[in-house]
């Protein structure tokens, strides 16, 4: 630990492919994306720059957490 007792920043090392698959899995898990649409959405995600892709990853993680890992129906 540092002298000011702050933890070092978290590091996230993922490839674009790993981020893309995580996004798709999160969306499928909460019921936003059908498995049959995954390939089409994968192509869309491939057009995003790294910052936008990271923002989408964060938002899909928030969706998954809000739904408790279950499909959101309302």
PyMOL Python script that loads the backbone (N, CA, C, O; Angstrom):
from pymol import cmd

cmd.read_pdbstr("""\
ATOM      1  N   UNK A   1       0.831  -1.175   0.000  1.00  0.00           N
ATOM      2  CA  UNK A   1       0.000   0.000   0.000  1.00  0.00           C
ATOM      3  C   UNK A   1       0.880   1.244   0.000  1.00  0.00           C
ATOM      4  O   UNK A   1       1.979   1.245   0.554  1.00  0.00           O
ATOM      5  N   UNK A   2       0.387   2.276  -0.616  1.00  0.00           N
ATOM      6  CA  UNK A   2       1.115   3.537  -0.650  1.00  0.00           C
ATOM      7  C   UNK A   2       1.031   4.218   0.706  1.00  0.00           C
ATOM      8  O   UNK A   2       0.227   3.838   1.557  1.00  0.00           O
ATOM      9  N   UNK A   3       1.864   5.223   0.895  1.00  0.00           N
ATOM     10  CA  UNK A   3       1.848   5.960   2.148  1.00  0.00           C
ATOM     11  C   UNK A   3       0.521   6.655   2.405  1.00  0.00           C
ATOM     12  O   UNK A   3       0.110   6.794   3.556  1.00  0.00           O
ATOM     13  N   UNK A   4      -0.143   7.085   1.365  1.00  0.00           N
ATOM     14  CA  UNK A   4      -1.439   7.749   1.539  1.00  0.00           C
ATOM     15  C   UNK A   4      -2.585   6.739   1.662  1.00  0.00           C
ATOM     16  O   UNK A   4      -3.757   7.115   1.675  1.00  0.00           O
ATOM     17  N   UNK A   5      -2.235   5.474   1.750  1.00  0.00           N
ATOM     18  CA  UNK A   5      -3.152   4.360   1.960  1.00  0.00           C
ATOM     19  C   UNK A   5      -4.197   4.196   0.871  1.00  0.00           C
ATOM     20  O   UNK A   5      -5.294   3.699   1.128  1.00  0.00           O
ATOM     21  N   UNK A   6      -3.864   4.609  -0.340  1.00  0.00           N
ATOM     22  CA  UNK A   6      -4.736   4.350  -1.487  1.00  0.00           C
ATOM     23  C   UNK A   6      -4.276   3.075  -2.154  1.00  0.00           C
ATOM     24  O   UNK A   6      -3.082   2.790  -2.234  1.00  0.00           O
ATOM     25  N   UNK A   7      -5.225   2.327  -2.624  1.00  0.00           N
ATOM     26  CA  UNK A   7      -4.890   1.114  -3.359  1.00  0.00           C
ATOM     27  C   UNK A   7      -4.406   1.496  -4.748  1.00  0.00           C
ATOM     28  O   UNK A   7      -4.845   2.509  -5.292  1.00  0.00           O
ATOM     29  N   UNK A   8      -3.519   0.714  -5.330  1.00  0.00           N
ATOM     30  CA  UNK A   8      -3.105   1.014  -6.703  1.00  0.00           C
ATOM     31  C   UNK A   8      -4.286   0.840  -7.642  1.00  0.00           C
ATOM     32  O   UNK A   8      -5.206   0.081  -7.338  1.00  0.00           O
ATOM     33  N   UNK A   9      -4.277   1.531  -8.780  1.00  0.00           N
ATOM     34  CA  UNK A   9      -5.416   1.422  -9.709  1.00  0.00           C
ATOM     35  C   UNK A   9      -5.560  -0.003 -10.237  1.00  0.00           C
ATOM     36  O   UNK A   9      -4.577  -0.718 -10.430  1.00  0.00           O
ATOM     37  N   UNK A  10      -6.794  -0.389 -10.459  1.00  0.00           N
ATOM     38  CA  UNK A  10      -7.080  -1.702 -11.009  1.00  0.00           C
ATOM     39  C   UNK A  10      -6.639  -1.734 -12.474  1.00  0.00           C
ATOM     40  O   UNK A  10      -6.813  -0.757 -13.203  1.00  0.00           O
ATOM     41  N   UNK A  11      -6.082  -2.836 -12.887  1.00  0.00           N
ATOM     42  CA  UNK A  11      -5.679  -2.985 -14.280  1.00  0.00           C
ATOM     43  C   UNK A  11      -6.590  -4.002 -14.951  1.00  0.00           C
ATOM     44  O   UNK A  11      -6.924  -5.038 -14.376  1.00  0.00           O
ATOM     45  N   UNK A  12      -6.977  -3.688 -16.161  1.00  0.00           N
ATOM     46  CA  UNK A  12      -7.842  -4.565 -16.929  1.00  0.00           C
ATOM     47  C   UNK A  12      -7.131  -4.859 -18.244  1.00  0.00           C
ATOM     48  O   UNK A  12      -6.903  -3.961 -19.054  1.00  0.00           O
ATOM     49  N   UNK A  13      -6.789  -6.106 -18.443  1.00  0.00           N
ATOM     50  CA  UNK A  13      -6.097  -6.504 -19.668  1.00  0.00           C
ATOM     51  C   UNK A  13      -6.972  -7.481 -20.437  1.00  0.00           C
ATOM     52  O   UNK A  13      -7.012  -8.675 -20.138  1.00  0.00           O
ATOM     53  N   UNK A  14      -7.672  -6.951 -21.432  1.00  0.00           N
ATOM     54  CA  UNK A  14      -8.529  -7.770 -22.270  1.00  0.00           C
ATOM     55  C   UNK A  14      -8.322  -7.386 -23.725  1.00  0.00           C
ATOM     56  O   UNK A  14      -8.072  -6.222 -24.041  1.00  0.00           O
ATOM     57  N   UNK A  15      -8.425  -8.358 -24.597  1.00  0.00           N
ATOM     58  CA  UNK A  15      -8.348  -8.072 -26.026  1.00  0.00           C
ATOM     59  C   UNK A  15      -9.712  -7.576 -26.493  1.00  0.00           C
ATOM     60  O   UNK A  15     -10.707  -7.723 -25.784  1.00  0.00           O
ATOM     61  N   UNK A  16      -9.755  -6.994 -27.678  1.00  0.00           N
ATOM     62  CA  UNK A  16     -11.044  -6.559 -28.256  1.00  0.00           C
ATOM     63  C   UNK A  16     -12.003  -7.734 -28.375  1.00  0.00           C
ATOM     64  O   UNK A  16     -13.205  -7.590 -28.153  1.00  0.00           O
ATOM     65  N   UNK A  17     -11.468  -8.895 -28.727  1.00  0.00           N
ATOM     66  CA  UNK A  17     -12.310 -10.073 -28.880  1.00  0.00           C
ATOM     67  C   UNK A  17     -12.908 -10.489 -27.542  1.00  0.00           C
ATOM     68  O   UNK A  17     -14.079 -10.865 -27.482  1.00  0.00           O
ATOM     69  N   UNK A  18     -12.126 -10.429 -26.473  1.00  0.00           N
ATOM     70  CA  UNK A  18     -12.632 -10.780 -25.146  1.00  0.00           C
ATOM     71  C   UNK A  18     -13.699  -9.783 -24.690  1.00  0.00           C
ATOM     72  O   UNK A  18     -14.717 -10.173 -24.119  1.00  0.00           O
ATOM     73  N   UNK A  19     -13.459  -8.502 -24.945  1.00  0.00           N
ATOM     74  CA  UNK A  19     -14.430  -7.476 -24.576  1.00  0.00           C
ATOM     75  C   UNK A  19     -15.718  -7.697 -25.358  1.00  0.00           C
ATOM     76  O   UNK A  19     -16.806  -7.641 -24.785  1.00  0.00           O
ATOM     77  N   UNK A  20     -15.609  -7.946 -26.648  1.00  0.00           N
ATOM     78  CA  UNK A  20     -16.772  -8.178 -27.496  1.00  0.00           C
ATOM     79  C   UNK A  20     -17.580  -9.369 -27.002  1.00  0.00           C
ATOM     80  O   UNK A  20     -18.803  -9.286 -26.891  1.00  0.00           O
ATOM     81  N   UNK A  21     -16.910 -10.469 -26.708  1.00  0.00           N
ATOM     82  CA  UNK A  21     -17.615 -11.662 -26.236  1.00  0.00           C
ATOM     83  C   UNK A  21     -18.268 -11.423 -24.886  1.00  0.00           C
ATOM     84  O   UNK A  21     -19.362 -11.927 -24.635  1.00  0.00           O
ATOM     85  N   UNK A  22     -17.619 -10.666 -24.013  1.00  0.00           N
ATOM     86  CA  UNK A  22     -18.200 -10.352 -22.712  1.00  0.00           C
ATOM     87  C   UNK A  22     -19.453  -9.502 -22.877  1.00  0.00           C
ATOM     88  O   UNK A  22     -20.464  -9.738 -22.215  1.00  0.00           O
ATOM     89  N   UNK A  23     -19.381  -8.509 -23.766  1.00  0.00           N
ATOM     90  CA  UNK A  23     -20.552  -7.664 -24.036  1.00  0.00           C
ATOM     91  C   UNK A  23     -21.709  -8.517 -24.537  1.00  0.00           C
ATOM     92  O   UNK A  23     -22.829  -8.405 -24.037  1.00  0.00           O
ATOM     93  N   UNK A  24     -21.446  -9.356 -25.510  1.00  0.00           N
ATOM     94  CA  UNK A  24     -22.490 -10.199 -26.092  1.00  0.00           C
ATOM     95  C   UNK A  24     -23.070 -11.137 -25.039  1.00  0.00           C
ATOM     96  O   UNK A  24     -24.288 -11.293 -24.951  1.00  0.00           O
ATOM     97  N   UNK A  25     -22.212 -11.761 -24.244  1.00  0.00           N
ATOM     98  CA  UNK A  25     -22.699 -12.667 -23.198  1.00  0.00           C
ATOM     99  C   UNK A  25     -23.539 -11.933 -22.164  1.00  0.00           C
ATOM    100  O   UNK A  25     -24.558 -12.455 -21.711  1.00  0.00           O
ATOM    101  N   UNK A  26     -23.121 -10.722 -21.785  1.00  0.00           N
ATOM    102  CA  UNK A  26     -23.904  -9.932 -20.831  1.00  0.00           C
ATOM    103  C   UNK A  26     -25.285  -9.623 -21.393  1.00  0.00           C
ATOM    104  O   UNK A  26     -26.289  -9.758 -20.694  1.00  0.00           O
ATOM    105  N   UNK A  27     -25.335  -9.206 -22.661  1.00  0.00           N
ATOM    106  CA  UNK A  27     -26.613  -8.854 -23.283  1.00  0.00           C
ATOM    107  C   UNK A  27     -27.528 -10.062 -23.438  1.00  0.00           C
ATOM    108  O   UNK A  27     -28.740  -9.951 -23.258  1.00  0.00           O
ATOM    109  N   UNK A  28     -26.962 -11.200 -23.765  1.00  0.00           N
ATOM    110  CA  UNK A  28     -27.751 -12.429 -23.869  1.00  0.00           C
ATOM    111  C   UNK A  28     -28.274 -12.817 -22.490  1.00  0.00           C
ATOM    112  O   UNK A  28     -29.427 -13.224 -22.345  1.00  0.00           O
ATOM    113  N   UNK A  29     -27.418 -12.688 -21.485  1.00  0.00           N
ATOM    114  CA  UNK A  29     -27.796 -13.083 -20.128  1.00  0.00           C
ATOM    115  C   UNK A  29     -28.977 -12.278 -19.592  1.00  0.00           C
ATOM    116  O   UNK A  29     -29.823 -12.822 -18.882  1.00  0.00           O
ATOM    117  N   UNK A  30     -29.046 -10.993 -19.923  1.00  0.00           N
ATOM    118  CA  UNK A  30     -30.153 -10.173 -19.420  1.00  0.00           C
ATOM    119  C   UNK A  30     -31.335 -10.144 -20.391  1.00  0.00           C
ATOM    120  O   UNK A  30     -32.341  -9.490 -20.115  1.00  0.00           O
ATOM    121  N   UNK A  31     -31.228 -10.833 -21.507  1.00  0.00           N
ATOM    122  CA  UNK A  31     -32.344 -10.938 -22.430  1.00  0.00           C
ATOM    123  C   UNK A  31     -32.481  -9.793 -23.410  1.00  0.00           C
ATOM    124  O   UNK A  31     -33.541  -9.628 -24.012  1.00  0.00           O
ATOM    125  N   UNK A  32     -31.445  -9.002 -23.585  1.00  0.00           N
ATOM    126  CA  UNK A  32     -31.479  -7.881 -24.517  1.00  0.00           C
ATOM    127  C   UNK A  32     -31.119  -8.344 -25.925  1.00  0.00           C
ATOM    128  O   UNK A  32     -31.582  -7.766 -26.908  1.00  0.00           O
ATOM    129  N   UNK A  33     -30.306  -9.370 -26.021  1.00  0.00           N
ATOM    130  CA  UNK A  33     -29.826  -9.867 -27.311  1.00  0.00           C
ATOM    131  C   UNK A  33     -30.125 -11.352 -27.416  1.00  0.00           C
ATOM    132  O   UNK A  33     -29.866 -12.112 -26.483  1.00  0.00           O
ATOM    133  N   UNK A  34     -30.669 -11.763 -28.552  1.00  0.00           N
ATOM    134  CA  UNK A  34     -30.907 -13.181 -28.806  1.00  0.00           C
ATOM    135  C   UNK A  34     -29.624 -13.819 -29.318  1.00  0.00           C
ATOM    136  O   UNK A  34     -28.836 -13.171 -30.007  1.00  0.00           O
ATOM    137  N   UNK A  35     -29.416 -15.075 -28.986  1.00  0.00           N
ATOM    138  CA  UNK A  35     -28.198 -15.775 -29.442  1.00  0.00           C
ATOM    139  C   UNK A  35     -28.054 -15.729 -30.961  1.00  0.00           C
ATOM    140  O   UNK A  35     -26.941 -15.635 -31.478  1.00  0.00           O
ATOM    141  N   UNK A  36     -29.159 -15.794 -31.665  1.00  0.00           N
ATOM    142  CA  UNK A  36     -29.130 -15.761 -33.115  1.00  0.00           C
ATOM    143  C   UNK A  36     -28.682 -14.424 -33.692  1.00  0.00           C
ATOM    144  O   UNK A  36     -28.289 -14.348 -34.856  1.00  0.00           O
ATOM    145  N   UNK A  37     -28.738 -13.378 -32.885  1.00  0.00           N
ATOM    146  CA  UNK A  37     -28.317 -12.046 -33.328  1.00  0.00           C
ATOM    147  C   UNK A  37     -26.861 -11.735 -32.968  1.00  0.00           C
ATOM    148  O   UNK A  37     -26.353 -10.669 -33.315  1.00  0.00           O
ATOM    149  N   UNK A  38     -26.196 -12.650 -32.281  1.00  0.00           N
ATOM    150  CA  UNK A  38     -24.842 -12.391 -31.774  1.00  0.00           C
ATOM    151  C   UNK A  38     -23.847 -12.072 -32.892  1.00  0.00           C
ATOM    152  O   UNK A  38     -23.043 -11.150 -32.754  1.00  0.00           O
ATOM    153  N   UNK A  39     -23.891 -12.815 -33.987  1.00  0.00           N
ATOM    154  CA  UNK A  39     -22.942 -12.558 -35.081  1.00  0.00           C
ATOM    155  C   UNK A  39     -23.134 -11.177 -35.690  1.00  0.00           C
ATOM    156  O   UNK A  39     -22.164 -10.476 -35.979  1.00  0.00           O
ATOM    157  N   UNK A  40     -24.395 -10.789 -35.883  1.00  0.00           N
ATOM    158  CA  UNK A  40     -24.679  -9.467 -36.429  1.00  0.00           C
ATOM    159  C   UNK A  40     -24.179  -8.379 -35.484  1.00  0.00           C
ATOM    160  O   UNK A  40     -23.581  -7.398 -35.926  1.00  0.00           O
ATOM    161  N   UNK A  41     -24.419  -8.548 -34.193  1.00  0.00           N
ATOM    162  CA  UNK A  41     -23.995  -7.539 -33.217  1.00  0.00           C
ATOM    163  C   UNK A  41     -22.471  -7.517 -33.079  1.00  0.00           C
ATOM    164  O   UNK A  41     -21.883  -6.460 -32.848  1.00  0.00           O
ATOM    165  N   UNK A  42     -21.839  -8.672 -33.219  1.00  0.00           N
ATOM    166  CA  UNK A  42     -20.369  -8.752 -33.180  1.00  0.00           C
ATOM    167  C   UNK A  42     -19.777  -7.871 -34.277  1.00  0.00           C
ATOM    168  O   UNK A  42     -18.771  -7.197 -34.057  1.00  0.00           O
ATOM    169  N   UNK A  43     -20.398  -7.876 -35.458  1.00  0.00           N
ATOM    170  CA  UNK A  43     -19.925  -7.034 -36.574  1.00  0.00           C
ATOM    171  C   UNK A  43     -20.101  -5.555 -36.255  1.00  0.00           C
ATOM    172  O   UNK A  43     -19.252  -4.738 -36.611  1.00  0.00           O
ATOM    173  N   UNK A  44     -21.187  -5.209 -35.594  1.00  0.00           N
ATOM    174  CA  UNK A  44     -21.418  -3.816 -35.201  1.00  0.00           C
ATOM    175  C   UNK A  44     -20.362  -3.383 -34.190  1.00  0.00           C
ATOM    176  O   UNK A  44     -19.785  -2.302 -34.316  1.00  0.00           O
ATOM    177  N   UNK A  45     -20.106  -4.226 -33.186  1.00  0.00           N
ATOM    178  CA  UNK A  45     -19.112  -3.885 -32.163  1.00  0.00           C
ATOM    179  C   UNK A  45     -17.713  -3.720 -32.768  1.00  0.00           C
ATOM    180  O   UNK A  45     -16.905  -2.946 -32.254  1.00  0.00           O
ATOM    181  N   UNK A  46     -17.430  -4.429 -33.838  1.00  0.00           N
ATOM    182  CA  UNK A  46     -16.117  -4.335 -34.489  1.00  0.00           C
ATOM    183  C   UNK A  46     -15.866  -2.944 -35.070  1.00  0.00           C
ATOM    184  O   UNK A  46     -14.718  -2.570 -35.308  1.00  0.00           O
ATOM    185  N   UNK A  47     -16.933  -2.180 -35.298  1.00  0.00           N
ATOM    186  CA  UNK A  47     -16.770  -0.838 -35.866  1.00  0.00           C
ATOM    187  C   UNK A  47     -16.508   0.224 -34.795  1.00  0.00           C
ATOM    188  O   UNK A  47     -16.167   1.360 -35.126  1.00  0.00           O
ATOM    189  N   UNK A  48     -16.664  -0.132 -33.523  1.00  0.00           N
ATOM    190  CA  UNK A  48     -16.500   0.826 -32.428  1.00  0.00           C
ATOM    191  C   UNK A  48     -15.025   1.037 -32.100  1.00  0.00           C
ATOM    192  O   UNK A  48     -14.221   0.111 -32.205  1.00  0.00           O
ATOM    193  N   UNK A  49     -14.675   2.264 -31.702  1.00  0.00           N
ATOM    194  CA  UNK A  49     -13.311   2.507 -31.227  1.00  0.00           C
ATOM    195  C   UNK A  49     -13.194   1.938 -29.806  1.00  0.00           C
ATOM    196  O   UNK A  49     -14.191   1.527 -29.212  1.00  0.00           O
ATOM    197  N   UNK A  50     -11.977   1.920 -29.273  1.00  0.00           N
ATOM    198  CA  UNK A  50     -11.721   1.285 -27.982  1.00  0.00           C
ATOM    199  C   UNK A  50     -12.490   1.940 -26.828  1.00  0.00           C
ATOM    200  O   UNK A  50     -12.993   1.240 -25.949  1.00  0.00           O
ATOM    201  N   UNK A  51     -12.584   3.257 -26.823  1.00  0.00           N
ATOM    202  CA  UNK A  51     -13.276   3.955 -25.736  1.00  0.00           C
ATOM    203  C   UNK A  51     -14.771   3.631 -25.758  1.00  0.00           C
ATOM    204  O   UNK A  51     -15.364   3.357 -24.715  1.00  0.00           O
ATOM    205  N   UNK A  52     -15.373   3.662 -26.937  1.00  0.00           N
ATOM    206  CA  UNK A  52     -16.798   3.348 -27.060  1.00  0.00           C
ATOM    207  C   UNK A  52     -17.054   1.901 -26.661  1.00  0.00           C
ATOM    208  O   UNK A  52     -18.036   1.609 -25.979  1.00  0.00           O
ATOM    209  N   UNK A  53     -16.187   1.004 -27.077  1.00  0.00           N
ATOM    210  CA  UNK A  53     -16.330  -0.406 -26.728  1.00  0.00           C
ATOM    211  C   UNK A  53     -16.253  -0.591 -25.212  1.00  0.00           C
ATOM    212  O   UNK A  53     -17.014  -1.374 -24.643  1.00  0.00           O
ATOM    213  N   UNK A  54     -15.351   0.115 -24.567  1.00  0.00           N
ATOM    214  CA  UNK A  54     -15.230   0.036 -23.115  1.00  0.00           C
ATOM    215  C   UNK A  54     -16.481   0.584 -22.423  1.00  0.00           C
ATOM    216  O   UNK A  54     -16.935   0.023 -21.426  1.00  0.00           O
ATOM    217  N   UNK A  55     -17.032   1.669 -22.948  1.00  0.00           N
ATOM    218  CA  UNK A  55     -18.273   2.221 -22.383  1.00  0.00           C
ATOM    219  C   UNK A  55     -19.420   1.224 -22.498  1.00  0.00           C
ATOM    220  O   UNK A  55     -20.204   1.057 -21.563  1.00  0.00           O
ATOM    221  N   UNK A  56     -19.511   0.566 -23.645  1.00  0.00           N
ATOM    222  CA  UNK A  56     -20.561  -0.435 -23.838  1.00  0.00           C
ATOM    223  C   UNK A  56     -20.353  -1.591 -22.864  1.00  0.00           C
ATOM    224  O   UNK A  56     -21.317  -2.101 -22.292  1.00  0.00           O
ATOM    225  N   UNK A  57     -19.104  -2.007 -22.672  1.00  0.00           N
ATOM    226  CA  UNK A  57     -18.804  -3.076 -21.722  1.00  0.00           C
ATOM    227  C   UNK A  57     -19.282  -2.706 -20.321  1.00  0.00           C
ATOM    228  O   UNK A  57     -19.906  -3.518 -19.639  1.00  0.00           O
ATOM    229  N   UNK A  58     -18.992  -1.493 -19.899  1.00  0.00           N
ATOM    230  CA  UNK A  58     -19.404  -1.038 -18.570  1.00  0.00           C
ATOM    231  C   UNK A  58     -20.926  -1.024 -18.450  1.00  0.00           C
ATOM    232  O   UNK A  58     -21.477  -1.472 -17.445  1.00  0.00           O
ATOM    233  N   UNK A  59     -21.599  -0.512 -19.471  1.00  0.00           N
ATOM    234  CA  UNK A  59     -23.063  -0.447 -19.425  1.00  0.00           C
ATOM    235  C   UNK A  59     -23.692  -1.846 -19.402  1.00  0.00           C
ATOM    236  O   UNK A  59     -24.674  -2.075 -18.696  1.00  0.00           O
ATOM    237  N   UNK A  60     -23.133  -2.766 -20.165  1.00  0.00           N
ATOM    238  CA  UNK A  60     -23.706  -4.116 -20.153  1.00  0.00           C
ATOM    239  C   UNK A  60     -23.446  -4.802 -18.817  1.00  0.00           C
ATOM    240  O   UNK A  60     -24.269  -5.591 -18.350  1.00  0.00           O
ATOM    241  N   UNK A  61     -22.317  -4.508 -18.209  1.00  0.00           N
ATOM    242  CA  UNK A  61     -22.038  -5.052 -16.881  1.00  0.00           C
ATOM    243  C   UNK A  61     -23.047  -4.503 -15.868  1.00  0.00           C
ATOM    244  O   UNK A  61     -23.546  -5.239 -15.017  1.00  0.00           O
ATOM    245  N   UNK A  62     -23.341  -3.202 -15.968  1.00  0.00           N
ATOM    246  CA  UNK A  62     -24.333  -2.589 -15.084  1.00  0.00           C
ATOM    247  C   UNK A  62     -25.712  -3.214 -15.288  1.00  0.00           C
ATOM    248  O   UNK A  62     -26.435  -3.450 -14.320  1.00  0.00           O
ATOM    249  N   UNK A  63     -26.077  -3.481 -16.534  1.00  0.00           N
ATOM    250  CA  UNK A  63     -27.351  -4.138 -16.827  1.00  0.00           C
ATOM    251  C   UNK A  63     -27.406  -5.518 -16.183  1.00  0.00           C
ATOM    252  O   UNK A  63     -28.405  -5.899 -15.573  1.00  0.00           O
ATOM    253  N   UNK A  64     -26.314  -6.255 -16.330  1.00  0.00           N
ATOM    254  CA  UNK A  64     -26.264  -7.604 -15.748  1.00  0.00           C
ATOM    255  C   UNK A  64     -26.382  -7.548 -14.232  1.00  0.00           C
ATOM    256  O   UNK A  64     -27.089  -8.355 -13.630  1.00  0.00           O
ATOM    257  N   UNK A  65     -25.691  -6.598 -13.619  1.00  0.00           N
ATOM    258  CA  UNK A  65     -25.748  -6.470 -12.170  1.00  0.00           C
ATOM    259  C   UNK A  65     -27.144  -6.029 -11.707  1.00  0.00           C
ATOM    260  O   UNK A  65     -27.632  -6.505 -10.682  1.00  0.00           O
ATOM    261  N   UNK A  66     -27.772  -5.145 -12.437  1.00  0.00           N
ATOM    262  CA  UNK A  66     -29.106  -4.671 -12.073  1.00  0.00           C
ATOM    263  C   UNK A  66     -30.126  -5.791 -12.152  1.00  0.00           C
ATOM    264  O   UNK A  66     -31.074  -5.844 -11.369  1.00  0.00           O
ATOM    265  N   UNK A  67     -29.920  -6.681 -13.105  1.00  0.00           N
ATOM    266  CA  UNK A  67     -30.847  -7.794 -13.274  1.00  0.00           C
ATOM    267  C   UNK A  67     -30.521  -8.981 -12.408  1.00  0.00           C
ATOM    268  O   UNK A  67     -31.250  -9.973 -12.415  1.00  0.00           O
ATOM    269  N   UNK A  68     -29.435  -8.899 -11.659  1.00  0.00           N
ATOM    270  CA  UNK A  68     -29.054 -10.031 -10.816  1.00  0.00           C
ATOM    271  C   UNK A  68     -28.674 -11.258 -11.618  1.00  0.00           C
ATOM    272  O   UNK A  68     -28.739 -12.382 -11.121  1.00  0.00           O
ATOM    273  N   UNK A  69     -28.272 -11.034 -12.877  1.00  0.00           N
ATOM    274  CA  UNK A  69     -27.882 -12.153 -13.716  1.00  0.00           C
ATOM    275  C   UNK A  69     -29.060 -12.874 -14.336  1.00  0.00           C
ATOM    276  O   UNK A  69     -28.881 -13.903 -14.987  1.00  0.00           O
ATOM    277  N   UNK A  70     -30.257 -12.355 -14.147  1.00  0.00           N
ATOM    278  CA  UNK A  70     -31.443 -12.988 -14.710  1.00  0.00           C
ATOM    279  C   UNK A  70     -32.066 -12.102 -15.771  1.00  0.00           C
ATOM    280  O   UNK A  70     -31.808 -10.899 -15.808  1.00  0.00           O
ATOM    281  N   UNK A  71     -32.867 -12.675 -16.615  1.00  0.00           N
ATOM    282  CA  UNK A  71     -33.502 -11.941 -17.689  1.00  0.00           C
ATOM    283  C   UNK A  71     -34.449 -10.887 -17.118  1.00  0.00           C
ATOM    284  O   UNK A  71     -35.307 -11.193 -16.290  1.00  0.00           O
ATOM    285  N   UNK A  72     -34.285  -9.648 -17.571  1.00  0.00           N
ATOM    286  CA  UNK A  72     -35.139  -8.541 -17.131  1.00  0.00           C
ATOM    287  C   UNK A  72     -36.368  -8.519 -18.036  1.00  0.00           C
ATOM    288  O   UNK A  72     -36.240  -8.459 -19.259  1.00  0.00           O
ATOM    289  N   UNK A  73     -37.559  -8.569 -17.438  1.00  0.00           N
ATOM    290  CA  UNK A  73     -38.772  -8.633 -18.248  1.00  0.00           C
ATOM    291  C   UNK A  73     -39.614  -7.372 -18.164  1.00  0.00           C
ATOM    292  O   UNK A  73     -40.562  -7.231 -18.937  1.00  0.00           O
ATOM    293  N   UNK A  74     -39.312  -6.455 -17.266  1.00  0.00           N
ATOM    294  CA  UNK A  74     -40.141  -5.252 -17.179  1.00  0.00           C
ATOM    295  C   UNK A  74     -39.340  -4.001 -17.374  1.00  0.00           C
ATOM    296  O   UNK A  74     -39.892  -2.902 -17.330  1.00  0.00           O
TER     297      UNK A  74
END
""", "prot")
cmd.dss("prot")
cmd.show_as("cartoon", "prot")
cmd.util.cbc("prot")
cmd.orient("prot")
